């Protein structure tokens, strides 16, 4: 009898795992993941693939890092693409972080890989700590940490190259842990830490994702505040509210260096204005793709994606095992207030992620501040993953503790047996429904490429369905065996963890791709080699060049009229005829004035066949249009390569030139129309968008002459020597931005917007030294605010570490 009791006690013995061991496992697993699937990335001998990273992410960061090393200053202006655009106040927000300085030591591409590795570690540790703060055992908390750190929303961001999204998802559990500890202990330090992590996440990661997470944390606080209304004294209530207000102030303070200048720049960017419900609801999660949570291959992965969005570079999958554990938790522990909260949050966030596919998003669009400026509501889905992992951990914890009570255990076994039966039946019904609807689904896919992807994906889907079915059966068998005391708690977790890793890694690895080292990937091709022979200051127009958007121009110090940028200046997009898009589209280059004003010296195209009869009508039309474009008298073919030809524009205007006449036109369309007129000569007449204050000077004559020479050209400063024989204007073919200031012979001079997007200043007769310099008062103010806030947070951390017990309010041990 004693032996039987001893065995029973051993069976119910909790999973013995120290915090140090659990955290060590969470630190090691991301390294193991990369060692197994892409070991060359950890050494830097190869570079991790990321669509946006290769398009412009790597080149921009590499160039900016080199500029910091060369000029010993943060470059405030990026002049390689789209006529120039701000860095700190624009799309290169990480310029105002510590990242560029780390890249001075660690190669850019290697540091980028390490960011993902570190992000996974933080995600796992943060989730582990948060579950522990909910009184979940170490072993189950470890399982939850592993499930979250390798969830699809986080790990699959490698393929798109979205380290910002990854870091927001990774940092959220840690911030939520601090937040929860603050609510539990009523200690101000935990709220400070939570605000610091949230502020870091918003500035170093992805604002939109963190924004959704902050709302979840705020609702969590309100719920807990109401729950503990009778327990907390009046003083404690006031303290908690005060701590929340303080945390908001800290988060805003940390954001200041990035978001004060960013907010000031919103009205100048192509994505700065509110663009309507259709834009905000774009890239919503289709309802049908919720089935991907069961069979991740359902809607197709990467090239096999056949869903409703134009393409999909990630997955929401976070393991059918975690979903089953969450269902188990909901069924057995629904009355638990924690379960109710996280179930409610999972449902609400799912509705947000579904976006325009349900009417609910309209409520969010009109009620929740800031959503009108966002797009891609599906990005909020990581909060569903977080909530589901928590529910699964709570359910598994209850399952484990219930074994101590035979009566409860018996009731639980009956309930779970019924639940599992329903789960299996539902899974089989879903598969059967797909089999019945398969032909109908294919018939409703109008896009030929999507239809091809659908058929190509079918064998993969059936394979995925088989794996999903097996995982369901294995998970049910393990839980059933545990409930009937055939396996111990330790063994249950020991088997579930590798199953979850197998399930997630088999999908995650599909998004982990490797390309050559940057020195090879961005090695100069025939086009770059030719362009590098011309060291004068000019731009190129990549009319037809397969690498026009991947930043290869930037790497080799070649300025392009196009490129890739998430938020170019709207005036520039208006000027080239791109309209509201953020992509490079330049229909106005059909008119010479636009090319000449933008200092475009070379046009890159492709060889054009003489005989076009063998091509279909649409291709023939494209060839004719190309021939009409390049066969201009001012264009000279200067290079013929294997894949490309290059034309030289012999009527190019210098980057800086002087003109003696001016015309004021406020309407942008009138300016564009005038520039399209071939009779108009922009080298003689400057079109200004605003009224100018000029001195009383004698009228210019036909004998006007003037010269301008750029003597210094850096990201933050341009110095020009100019000489005129009468009053005139200096035009600089760089985008206008109000943060660009100017001094003429040491005297500050207003900068005017010329030709809708360029810069111009008035000059009196004589020799002058003109200095353009970039100053952002919002960045300067934001820097001071952020620095003060950071110092406050550092002091708080030091005090917490130095006086953990004696001088600080007691907190619950981890």
LUMMIPA-888941 format. One line per field, with one value per residue (C-alpha): residue number from 0; residue in one letter; x, z, y. Coordinates in steps of 0.25 Angstrom, whole numbers. Each point is the difference from the previous one (the first is absolute). Example, Ala and Ser with C-alpha at 12.3 -4.5 7.8 and 13.67 -1.06 7.14 Angstrom:
2
pos <- [0,1]
code <- [a,s]
x <- [49,6]
z <- [31,-2]
y <- [-18,14]
This chain:
814
pos <- [0,1,2,3,4,5,6,7,8,9,10,11,12,13,14,15,16,17,18,19,20,21,22,23,24,25,26,27,28,29,30,31,32,33,34,35,36,37,38,39,40,41,42,43,44,45,46,47,48,49,50,51,52,53,54,55,56,57,58,59,60,61,62,63,64,65,66,67,68,69,70,71,72,73,74,75,76,77,78,79,80,81,82,83,84,85,86,87,88,89,90,91,92,93,94,95,96,97,98,99,100,101,102,103,104,105,106,107,108,109,110,111,112,113,114,115,116,117,118,119,120,121,122,123,124,125,126,127,128,129,130,131,132,133,134,135,136,137,138,139,140,141,142,143,144,145,146,147,148,149,150,151,152,153,154,155,156,157,158,159,160,161,162,163,164,165,166,167,168,169,170,171,172,173,174,175,176,177,178,179,180,181,182,183,184,185,186,187,188,189,190,191,192,193,194,195,196,197,198,199,200,201,202,203,204,205,206,207,208,209,210,211,212,213,214,215,216,217,218,219,220,221,222,223,224,225,226,227,228,229,230,231,232,233,234,235,236,237,238,239,240,241,242,243,244,245,246,247,248,249,250,251,252,253,254,255,256,257,258,259,260,261,262,263,264,265,266,267,268,269,270,271,272,273,274,275,276,277,278,279,280,281,282,283,284,285,286,287,288,289,290,291,292,293,294,295,296,297,298,299,300,301,302,303,304,305,306,307,308,309,310,311,312,313,314,315,316,317,318,319,320,321,322,323,324,325,326,327,328,329,330,331,332,333,334,335,336,337,338,339,340,341,342,343,344,345,346,347,348,349,350,351,352,353,354,355,356,357,358,359,360,361,362,363,364,365,366,367,368,369,370,371,372,373,374,375,376,377,378,379,380,381,382,383,384,385,386,387,388,389,390,391,392,393,394,395,396,397,398,399,400,401,402,403,404,405,406,407,408,409,410,411,412,413,414,415,416,417,418,419,420,421,422,423,424,425,426,427,428,429,430,431,432,433,434,435,436,437,438,439,440,441,442,443,444,445,446,447,448,449,450,451,452,453,454,455,456,457,458,459,460,461,462,463,464,465,466,467,468,469,470,471,472,473,474,475,476,477,478,479,480,481,482,483,484,485,486,487,488,489,490,491,492,493,494,495,496,497,498,499,500,501,502,503,504,505,506,507,508,509,510,511,512,513,514,515,516,517,518,519,520,521,522,523,524,525,526,527,528,529,530,531,532,533,534,535,536,537,538,539,540,541,542,543,544,545,546,547,548,549,550,551,552,553,554,555,556,557,558,559,560,561,562,563,564,565,566,567,568,569,570,571,572,573,574,575,576,577,578,579,580,581,582,583,584,585,586,587,588,589,590,591,592,593,594,595,596,597,598,599,600,601,602,603,604,605,606,607,608,609,610,611,612,613,614,615,616,617,618,619,620,621,622,623,624,625,626,627,628,629,630,631,632,633,634,635,636,637,638,639,640,641,642,643,644,645,646,647,648,649,650,651,652,653,654,655,656,657,658,659,660,661,662,663,664,665,666,667,668,669,670,671,672,673,674,675,676,677,678,679,680,681,682,683,684,685,686,687,688,689,690,691,692,693,694,695,696,697,698,699,700,701,702,703,704,705,706,707,708,709,710,711,712,713,714,715,716,717,718,719,720,721,722,723,724,725,726,727,728,729,730,731,732,733,734,735,736,737,738,739,740,741,742,743,744,745,746,747,748,749,750,751,752,753,754,755,756,757,758,759,760,761,762,763,764,765,766,767,768,769,770,771,772,773,774,775,776,777,778,779,780,781,782,783,784,785,786,787,788,789,790,791,792,793,794,795,796,797,798,799,800,801,802,803,804,805,806,807,808,809,810,811,812,813]
code <- [x,x,x,x,x,x,x,x,x,x,x,x,x,x,x,x,x,x,x,x,x,x,x,x,x,x,x,x,x,x,x,x,x,x,x,x,x,x,x,x,x,x,x,x,x,x,x,x,x,x,x,x,x,x,x,x,x,x,x,x,x,x,x,x,x,x,x,x,x,x,x,x,x,x,x,x,x,x,x,x,x,x,x,x,x,x,x,x,x,x,x,x,x,x,x,x,x,x,x,x,x,x,x,x,x,x,x,x,x,x,x,x,x,x,x,x,x,x,x,x,x,x,x,x,x,x,x,x,x,x,x,x,x,x,x,x,x,x,x,x,x,x,x,x,x,x,x,x,x,x,x,x,x,x,x,x,x,x,x,x,x,x,x,x,x,x,x,x,x,x,x,x,x,x,x,x,x,x,x,x,x,x,x,x,x,x,x,x,x,x,x,x,x,x,x,x,x,x,x,x,x,x,x,x,x,x,x,x,x,x,x,x,x,x,x,x,x,x,x,x,x,x,x,x,x,x,x,x,x,x,x,x,x,x,x,x,x,x,x,x,x,x,x,x,x,x,x,x,x,x,x,x,x,x,x,x,x,x,x,x,x,x,x,x,x,x,x,x,x,x,x,x,x,x,x,x,x,x,x,x,x,x,x,x,x,x,x,x,x,x,x,x,x,x,x,x,x,x,x,x,x,x,x,x,x,x,x,x,x,x,x,x,x,x,x,x,x,x,x,x,x,x,x,x,x,x,x,x,x,x,x,x,x,x,x,x,x,x,x,x,x,x,x,x,x,x,x,x,x,x,x,x,x,x,x,x,x,x,x,x,x,x,x,x,x,x,x,x,x,x,x,x,x,x,x,x,x,x,x,x,x,x,x,x,x,x,x,x,x,x,x,x,x,x,x,x,x,x,x,x,x,x,x,x,x,x,x,x,x,x,x,x,x,x,x,x,x,x,x,x,x,x,x,x,x,x,x,x,x,x,x,x,x,x,x,x,x,x,x,x,x,x,x,x,x,x,x,x,x,x,x,x,x,x,x,x,x,x,x,x,x,x,x,x,x,x,x,x,x,x,x,x,x,x,x,x,x,x,x,x,x,x,x,x,x,x,x,x,x,x,x,x,x,x,x,x,x,x,x,x,x,x,x,x,x,x,x,x,x,x,x,x,x,x,x,x,x,x,x,x,x,x,x,x,x,x,x,x,x,x,x,x,x,x,x,x,x,x,x,x,x,x,x,x,x,x,x,x,x,x,x,x,x,x,x,x,x,x,x,x,x,x,x,x,x,x,x,x,x,x,x,x,x,x,x,x,x,x,x,x,x,x,x,x,x,x,x,x,x,x,x,x,x,x,x,x,x,x,x,x,x,x,x,x,x,x,x,x,x,x,x,x,x,x,x,x,x,x,x,x,x,x,x,x,x,x,x,x,x,x,x,x,x,x,x,x,x,x,x,x,x,x,x,x,x,x,x,x,x,x,x,x,x,x,x,x,x,x,x,x,x,x,x,x,x,x,x,x,x,x,x,x,x,x,x,x,x,x,x,x,x,x,x,x,x,x,x,x,x,x,x,x,x,x,x,x,x,x,x,x,x,x,x,x,x,x,x,x,x,x,x,x,x,x,x,x,x,x,x,x,x,x,x,x,x,x,x,x,x,x,x,x,x,x,x,x,x,x,x,x,x,x,x,x,x,x,x,x,x,x,x,x,x,x,x,x,x,x,x,x,x,x,x,x,x,x,x,x,x,x,x,x,x,x,x,x,x,x,x,x,x,x,x,x,x,x,x,x,x,x,x,x,x,x,x,x,x,x,x,x,x,x,x,x,x,x,x,x,x,x,x,x,x,x]
x <- [0,11,7,-12,-2,14,-1,-13,8,11,-10,-6,13,1,10,13,6,8,-2,15,-2,-13,7,12,-9,-7,14,5,-12,1,14,-3,-11,10,11,-9,-6,9,14,7,-9,6,14,-3,5,-14,-11,-14,-10,-11,-8,-1,14,6,-8,5,2,14,6,-6,5,14,1,-5,10,11,-4,0,14,5,-7,-1,-14,-14,-4,-13,-3,1,3,1,-14,-13,7,4,-8,1,6,-4,-13,-3,1,14,-4,11,10,-4,2,13,-1,9,11,0,1,13,5,-8,-3,-13,-6,6,-6,-13,0,4,-12,-10,8,-1,-14,-4,7,-7,-13,2,5,-10,-11,6,0,-14,-5,7,-6,-13,4,3,10,14,-2,-13,6,12,-10,-7,12,5,-13,-1,15,-2,-14,-2,-3,14,9,-5,3,14,-5,-6,12,-9,9,-9,-12,8,5,-14,-5,12,0,-15,0,11,-7,-13,8,5,-14,-6,10,-3,-14,2,11,-5,15,3,13,-7,-9,13,6,-13,0,15,-2,-12,7,12,-10,-6,13,9,-11,-14,-9,-13,2,4,-12,-10,8,-1,-15,-1,9,-9,-12,7,3,-15,-5,10,-3,-15,2,8,-8,-5,14,8,0,-3,15,4,-10,5,14,-3,-7,12,10,-8,1,15,2,-7,9,12,-4,-3,13,8,-8,3,13,-7,-14,1,7,-8,-13,5,3,-13,-6,12,1,-8,-6,-2,-15,-12,-4,-13,-6,4,14,-1,-6,9,8,-11,1,-11,-9,3,14,-4,1,15,0,-3,7,10,1,-15,1,14,14,8,-1,-11,-9,-14,-7,-7,11,10,11,4,14,-3,-9,-9,2,4,-2,-13,5,0,-14,-5,6,-7,-13,2,2,-12,-8,5,4,-10,-5,14,1,13,-6,-11,9,9,-11,-7,13,2,-14,1,14,-4,-12,10,10,-12,-1,-9,-5,-10,-8,8,12,-8,-3,15,3,-9,2,15,9,11,-6,-4,15,3,-2,2,-9,4,13,-8,-1,12,-8,-9,12,4,-14,-1,13,-4,-14,8,9,-11,-8,13,3,-15,1,13,-5,-14,7,2,-15,-6,-14,4,9,-11,-10,11,3,-14,-1,13,-3,-13,8,10,-10,-7,14,3,-14,1,14,-5,-12,8,9,-13,-6,13,0,-15,3,14,-5,-9,11,9,-12,-1,15,1,15,7,13,-9,-7,13,5,-13,2,15,-3,-10,10,7,-13,-4,14,-2,-14,6,10,-10,-9,12,3,-14,0,13,-3,-14,7,11,-11,-8,11,4,-15,0,14,7,11,5,-1,15,-2,-12,8,12,-8,-8,11,8,-14,-2,14,-2,-13,5,14,-6,-7,9,12,-8,2,15,7,15,7,14,9,-3,13,-4,-15,2,13,0,-6,2,-9,6,14,-3,-7,11,9,-7,3,-8,-12,-12,-12,-4,-14,-1,-11,2,10,-3,8,-5,-7,10,9,12,1,1,11,8,-2,-9,-12,-13,-13,-7,3,-8,-6,-12,-3,6,-3,-14,5,10,-10,-9,12,3,-15,-1,-12,-4,9,13,6,9,-9,5,-10,4,14,-6,2,15,-2,-2,12,9,-4,2,15,-3,12,-2,-12,1,-8,1,4,-12,-2,-2,-10,-12,-9,2,-5,-14,-8,2,15,1,-7,10,12,-5,-2,14,6,-8,6,14,1,1,10,6,2,13,2,13,1,-6,2,-5,-13,-1,2,3,-3,6,-9,8,-10,2,-1,11,-3,1,-2,-5,-11,-4,-15,-11,-15,-9,-10,-7,-8,9,-8,3,14,0,-7,10,12,-7,0,13,0,3,14,2,15,-5,-12,-2,-14,-2,-11,-1,1,14,6,11,8,-3,10,1,-7,9,4,3,14,-2,11,3,7,-2,10,-2,12,-5,-11,-3,-13,-2,7,2,9,-1,9,-9,3,-11,1,-14,-11,-5,-3,9,-8,5,-5,-3,-14,-5,-3,-2,12,10,5,9,10,6,13,-3,-14,-12,-9,-13,-1,-12,-6,3,-7,-9,11,14,7,3,6,1,14,5,10,14,8,-6,2,-13,-1,-12,-1,-10,-6,-12,-5,-9,11,8,-11,-4,15,0,-13,4,14,-7,-10,11,8,-12,-2,14,0,-13,7,12,-8,-8,13,7,-11,-9,-5,4,-5,-11,-14,0,-4,-4,12,1]
z <- [0,4,-13,-8,7,-2,-15,0,6,-10,-11,6,3,-7,-11,7,-9,6,-6,-4,-8,-7,-4,-5,-9,-5,-3,-7,-9,-10,-2,-2,-10,-9,2,-6,-11,-4,8,-10,5,14,-6,-10,-11,-7,2,4,-11,3,-12,6,6,-14,-7,9,14,0,-10,7,14,-6,-6,12,9,-10,0,16,-1,-10,4,15,0,-1,-15,0,-15,-9,-14,-8,-4,-3,-1,15,12,16,8,14,-4,-11,-3,6,15,5,-3,14,7,5,-12,-10,11,2,-15,1,7,-5,-15,-4,-5,12,10,-7,1,15,2,-4,9,12,-3,1,13,6,-5,7,13,0,-2,11,10,-3,2,13,5,-2,9,-11,3,-6,-10,-6,0,-8,-10,-2,-2,-10,-7,-1,-4,-12,-4,-15,2,6,-7,-14,0,-4,-15,-1,7,11,12,6,0,6,11,4,0,8,10,3,11,7,1,4,11,6,-1,7,11,2,1,10,9,-2,-2,-8,-6,-7,-7,-4,-6,-8,-5,-4,-8,-6,-4,-5,-8,-7,-4,-3,-5,-6,5,-5,6,13,0,-1,12,8,-1,4,12,4,-1,9,10,0,2,12,6,0,5,12,3,13,4,-3,9,-5,1,-8,-11,-1,0,-11,-9,3,-4,-13,-4,3,-9,-11,2,0,-13,-7,5,-6,-13,-1,-8,-11,0,3,-14,-6,4,-6,-13,-2,-9,-9,-2,-10,11,10,-3,4,-13,4,4,-12,3,15,-2,-11,3,9,4,-8,8,-8,4,15,-5,-1,15,-1,-13,-3,-15,-2,-8,-5,5,-8,-15,2,7,-7,11,-2,3,-12,7,14,5,14,8,12,4,14,1,1,13,6,-5,6,13,0,-4,12,9,-5,3,13,6,-6,13,3,-2,-7,-10,-2,-3,-10,-7,-1,-5,-10,-6,-1,-6,-10,-4,-2,-8,-9,-3,-12,0,11,4,14,-6,-4,15,3,-12,5,15,2,-1,-11,-7,-12,-3,1,-10,1,12,-1,7,13,0,8,12,-3,1,13,6,-5,5,14,-1,-3,11,10,-5,1,14,4,-6,8,13,-1,1,15,2,-5,-1,-8,-9,-3,-4,-8,-8,-4,-5,-7,-7,-5,-4,-8,-7,-5,-4,-9,-6,-3,-6,-9,-4,-4,-9,-6,-3,-7,-8,-4,-3,-7,-14,4,6,-12,-9,8,-2,-11,0,-8,8,13,-7,-3,14,5,-8,3,15,1,2,10,7,1,6,10,3,3,9,7,2,6,10,4,3,7,9,4,3,8,8,1,5,11,5,2,7,-11,-2,10,0,-4,-11,-6,-1,-5,-11,-3,-1,-12,-7,1,-5,-12,-4,0,-5,-12,-4,5,-8,-13,3,3,-13,-2,-11,-3,8,-2,-7,-10,-1,-2,-9,-12,-12,-14,2,13,-5,-11,8,10,-10,1,13,-3,9,-8,1,-9,-4,1,-11,-2,9,9,12,0,13,8,5,-9,-5,15,3,-11,2,-12,2,-6,-3,5,10,11,11,9,1,-10,-1,-6,-8,-7,-3,-6,-8,-6,-2,10,7,13,-1,7,-11,-11,-12,-9,-11,0,-5,-14,0,0,10,11,-3,-2,13,8,-5,-7,-8,-4,-3,1,-9,-8,-14,-9,-12,-14,-4,9,-8,8,13,4,-2,15,-1,-13,6,12,-10,-8,12,5,-14,0,13,-2,-14,3,-6,14,4,-4,1,8,4,-5,9,0,7,0,-8,6,-6,4,1,-7,5,15,9,11,14,3,-10,-1,-7,0,-2,9,0,11,-1,12,-7,-2,-12,-7,3,-5,-13,-3,2,-10,-11,-8,-3,15,4,15,-1,-2,8,14,5,14,8,10,0,2,7,-9,1,-9,-12,-14,-10,-6,-14,-11,3,13,3,12,5,12,5,11,8,12,-1,13,6,9,-7,-15,-3,-13,-6,-9,-8,-8,-7,4,9,-2,7,4,-3,7,-6,14,6,8,15,11,8,-10,4,-8,2,-11,4,14,0,2,-13,-2,-9,-10,-6,-15,-11,11,6,-1,7,-4,7,-5,-3,-2,-10,3,6,11,9,3,11,1,13,6,14,6,12,3,0,9,10,-1,3,13,5,-4,7,13,-1,-2,12,9,-5,2,14,3,-4,8,12,-2,-2,12,10,-4,14,10,-5,-11,2,1,-13,-2,-3,-14]
y <- [0,9,-3,4,13,3,-2,8,11,-1,1,13,6,13,3,3,11,12,14,0,-13,5,13,-7,-9,12,7,-13,-4,12,-3,-15,4,8,-10,-11,8,11,-1,9,12,-1,2,11,-8,1,10,-3,2,11,6,14,-2,-2,10,12,-5,-4,10,12,-5,-3,13,8,-8,4,14,1,-6,10,13,-3,4,-6,2,7,0,-12,5,-13,-2,7,14,-1,-2,1,-11,2,7,-9,-15,-3,1,-9,11,6,-13,-7,-9,8,1,-15,-2,7,-12,-12,-1,5,-13,-8,10,-2,-15,2,9,-12,-9,9,4,-15,-1,12,-5,-14,6,11,-11,-9,11,5,-14,-2,13,-7,-11,-10,-10,1,-12,5,15,-6,-7,13,8,-10,1,15,2,-9,4,4,14,2,-9,1,15,-4,-3,14,6,7,0,12,-9,-11,8,6,-14,-5,11,0,-11,6,13,-7,-7,13,6,-12,0,15,-3,-12,7,15,3,12,-6,-11,10,8,-13,-3,15,-2,-12,5,13,-8,-9,12,7,-12,-9,2,11,-6,-14,6,10,-12,-7,13,0,-14,3,12,-8,-11,11,5,-14,-3,14,-3,-15,5,13,-5,-6,12,12,14,3,-12,4,13,-5,-10,11,9,-11,-2,14,0,-12,8,12,-9,-7,13,6,-12,2,15,-1,-8,4,15,2,-11,6,14,-7,-8,11,-1,-15,-8,-8,11,3,-8,-8,-6,-12,-9,4,-3,-13,-5,-13,-5,-14,-8,-8,-13,1,-2,-15,2,-1,-14,-4,11,-4,2,14,-3,4,11,-4,-9,11,0,9,13,9,3,-8,-5,0,-6,-9,1,-15,-2,-16,-8,-5,14,1,-13,4,13,-7,-9,12,7,-13,-3,14,9,6,5,15,-1,-10,9,12,-7,-7,14,6,-11,2,15,0,-11,10,11,-9,-4,15,3,-14,3,13,0,7,12,2,-1,9,12,-2,-4,12,-2,-12,9,2,-15,-11,-15,-3,-15,4,1,-15,-3,4,-11,-9,6,-2,-14,-5,6,-7,-13,1,3,-12,-9,5,-3,-14,-3,5,-7,-13,2,-1,-14,6,12,-9,-9,11,6,-13,-1,14,0,-14,7,12,-8,-8,13,6,-12,0,15,-2,-11,8,12,-10,-6,14,4,-12,3,15,-2,1,11,8,-2,5,13,4,9,3,-10,0,-2,-11,-7,2,-6,-13,0,1,-12,-11,8,3,-15,-2,11,-6,-13,6,8,-12,-8,12,0,-15,0,12,-6,-13,7,8,-13,-8,11,1,-15,0,-8,11,10,15,1,-10,8,13,-7,-6,12,10,-7,-3,15,3,-10,6,14,-2,-8,13,11,-6,3,15,-1,2,3,9,3,9,15,1,-10,3,15,-2,9,-5,6,11,4,-1,10,10,0,5,14,6,13,3,-5,-9,-12,-4,-16,-1,-15,-6,-12,5,14,-1,-9,11,-4,14,5,-10,5,15,2,9,-5,7,-12,-11,-6,8,-2,15,9,15,3,12,-9,-11,12,5,-14,-3,-11,5,-6,-12,-2,-8,5,4,11,3,15,-5,0,15,4,12,-10,-8,12,7,-13,0,-14,-3,-14,-9,-15,-8,-13,-4,2,-9,6,-11,0,-8,-13,6,1,14,4,-2,7,12,0,-1,12,8,-3,4,13,3,-3,5,14,10,3,-15,-6,-15,-2,-14,-13,-12,-14,3,15,13,13,14,13,12,12,11,-3,12,0,-3,14,11,15,7,14,0,-6,-3,-3,-11,-6,-11,-13,-4,13,-2,-14,4,12,-10,-9,11,-2,15,3,1,-3,5,14,1,-5,-4,3,-6,12,15,5,12,5,13,12,-3,5,-9,-11,1,-10,1,-7,-10,-9,-12,-10,-10,-10,-1,-8,-11,-8,-5,11,12,5,12,7,11,9,12,9,13,4,-5,-14,-13,-12,-13,-13,-13,-6,-2,12,-3,11,-6,4,14,9,11,9,6,-3,6,-8,-1,-6,-12,-1,-12,0,-8,-5,-9,6,11,15,12,14,6,14,3,-4,-12,-8,-12,-7,-10,-9,-8,-9,4,-7,8,-12,-10,9,2,-15,-4,8,-6,-14,2,5,-12,-10,5,-1,-14,-4,6,-8,-13,3,3,-13,-9,7,0,-12,-2,9,14,-4,-5,-16,-7,-14,-9,-7]
